[in-house]
Amino acid sequence: MSVETQFDAIGLVCPLAFVMLKKHLLHHNVDKFLLDDKVTLYNFTQYLEKRGIRYKTVTHPTFFEVNVLNVLK
């Protein structure tokens, strides 16, 4: 299993973006996600909330950054 700290999904849209974010969260121990699609942001943060995963969202001028505070291991 590879260990990464960031996944850049800028330019991807749902459903592919959500699938890729989830894959990197579950299988690659990523704790920072970059995305620019509001639908993906909503779906991903809802997924995190439903699983009790704490996160922080930072809004940048052209993209969103989601930092997972308790990375799955």
N, C-alpha and C positions, 0 to 999 in steps of 0.2 A: 504494500500500500504506500503510495507517495504521500508526502506531507507538504502541503502548501499553506500559505497564509492568506492569499487573496485570489478571488476569481473575478475577472472582468467580463461582464455580460452586456456591456454597452453595445448597442446596435442590434441586440437580439430582442425578439418580442415573444409574448406568450403564444402558444404553450411551450415552445422550445426553451425559452429563457428560464421559465420556472423549473422545467425538468432538469436543466443543466445546473441551476442553483442548488436544487435539492440533492442532486447527485454529488456535487462537490461538498456540500454540507455533510452528507452521510458517509461518503467513501474517501474523502481526501482531507478531512479535518480542517477545512477552510474556515476562517473566522471573520473575513472581510469580503464583502460582495459589492461590486460596482454595477449599477444598472441605470438605464435611462427611460425605461418603459413604466408608466404609472400603474398599468394593470398588473404587470409582473411584481412591482413593489407591493401592491395591495395583496396579491395572492401569496407572495412569499412571507410577508409579515403575518398574515392570517395563519399560515401554516406553522410558523414559529410559535405564535401565541397558543394555538390549539395543542401544541406539544409541550408547552411550558418552558420554552427556550427563551431566555432573556436576550434582548437585543437593543441596540440604539441606532436610530436612523439619523443620518446627517444629510441635509439637502444642500447640494452645491449648485452653482448656476446652471449647469447643463446635465447633471446626473445626480443620482442618489447613492449614498454609501450606507450599507447595513453592516453593522458590527455585531457579531454574535458574542455575547458576554460569557456564556457557558458552553463551550465547544463540546460536541459529542465525542466520546472516545470509545 
